């Protein structure tokens, strides 16, 4: 049984009430949402400084390599445990640069190209994520290279946020040898 409405304007009134209610809900949600969600600080691009392999042979006072030993205590960043225990022969060496006026602190990892090329994308990502997380704990960004100075991956953070916002980028060579960044 259908009961007709007593006035034709009542249907329009209900529609306007629903529209007003929806508009009010959207407005309140927008006003009450934390502004930090709307304004995420950007993650800086990776350093464009060249890899300085000569520092592995003739290190300067300001850099730390896998061969640097601090007799007074732990050398920062400490990647020896990762190199010895979990990365086996993949991580061959590294050069850690302290922060400067121009750039944040970074670690350039040098990997064994033969082993790197055997890894699947997910295994490479996992490697970069694990070492990047370890370096991040010391306030360092990470770049991954081979001995031919080819950039293979980066782990870059915005340390001005808490927790730090980080991004991983990897270069992948497809089967025909073309390189692309993911």
N, C-alpha and C positions, 0 to 999 in steps of 0.2 A: 504494500500500500504506500503510495507516494503522497506526502503532505506538501502542498505548495507553500512557498514562502509568502508571507503577507505583504512584503514589499519587494519590488524589483531591485532596489538599491542595496539591500542587505548582502547579496552575493558579492558585489563590488566592494562593500565595506570590509567583508571578511578577507578578500584578496589583498586589500591595502593593509590590513592588520598583519597578515602573514608576511608581506613584503617588508613592512616596518620592523617586525620582529627579527627577520633575517638580517636586515641592514644593521640593526642595533647589535645583534650578536657578532657580526663581522667587525663592526667598529670597536666594540669592547675587546674582542680578541686581539685586534691590531694594537690597540692602546695598551693593553696589559701584557703583551708579549715582551720578554726581555729584549732590550735593545742590542745586547751582545750577540743574539742570534742573527740579527739583521746586518750587523757590521762586523764580519769576521776579518781580522787583520790578514793581509796577504802573506804568503810564504815567499821569501825572497828567492830570486833565481840562483842556481848554483854558481859558484865562483867561475870566472872565465880565465883565471890565472893559469899559465902553462904548468904542466907537470915538470918538476925539476929533478930528474933522475940522478943528476950529478951529486945531489945532496945525500944520496945513499952511500956514496964513496967518500965524499968530503963534506960531512955535515957541519952546518954553522951552529953557533951557540943557541940560536932561537928555535931550531927545529928538533924534533924527537923522531927517531926511527926505531925499527925493531931491534937495532943494535945498540941503542942508547941505554945506558944503565945509570941510574941515580943511586949513588952509595948511601945517601941520607934517607931514602924512603921510596915510596911508590912513585913511579914516573907516570905523569898524566899526559895524555890518555893511556890507559893500560889495556892494550889489546893482545898482550902475550898469551893470556889464558885462552882467548878465542883462537889464536893462531895455533897453539900447541894442542888443545884438547878437542875443539870441535871442527876446525877448518882444515885439519891435516895439512895437505900440501897445496890447497887452493890459494890461501893467503900467503903470499911470498914475502912481502915487506910493506912498510907504510912510512909515510912522511907526515908528521903532525906539525901544523903551523899555528902558533898562538894568534889570538885576535890582534888586529891592528886597527888603526884609524880608518883604513879603507875597507877592510873585510872582517867578517866574523871568523872565529877559529875554525879550522878545517883539518881533516885527515885525508890524505890521498892514499888509497889502498892500491897496491900493485898485486895483481893476481896472476897465477899461472894460466896462460892463454889456452893451453891444451886442455886443462881440466875445466876451465870456464866454458869452453866450447862444447864440452860433453854434457853440461847441465841443461836441464829443461828450464823453460821460463820461470816456473814456480820455484824451482830450486835456486835460481839466481835471485829472484825476489826475496826468498827466505834468507839467503846469505846477506844481501844488502840490508834487509830489515833487522837481522840480528846484530850485525856489526854497527849499523847506523844507530840502533837503540843503545848499544854499549857506549858509542862515542857521544851520543846525545846526553847521556848521564854526566859527561864531563864538559858539556857545552860546546861540542864540536859538530860540524857538518861533515859529510863524507862524500868523496868522489872515488869511483872505482876505475882503474886503468889497467891496461896490459903494458908490457915492456916496450911496445911499439908506440906508446903514448896515446893510444886510442881510448877515448872516454867510453866506458861501458855502462855505468850507472851512477846515480847520485841519490843521496839521502840528505835533504835540506830542510832546516827547521826555522821557524820564527820563534826565537827564544824570549821575545818580549811578552808572550802570552803564558799563562799557567793553566794547564800544562802546555808545553810547547806544541805548536802545530807543525807537523812535518809532512813532507811529500817525497815519494820515491819515483824516480824516473829511470827507465832502463832503455838502452839501445838494443834493438834486436835485428840481427841480420837474417833475412829470409833465405830460402833455398837458392835463389839466384844471386845472392850477395848484396842486395840492396839493403841499406840501413834505414831503420825508422825508429822514432822515439815513442815509447809508450808511457 
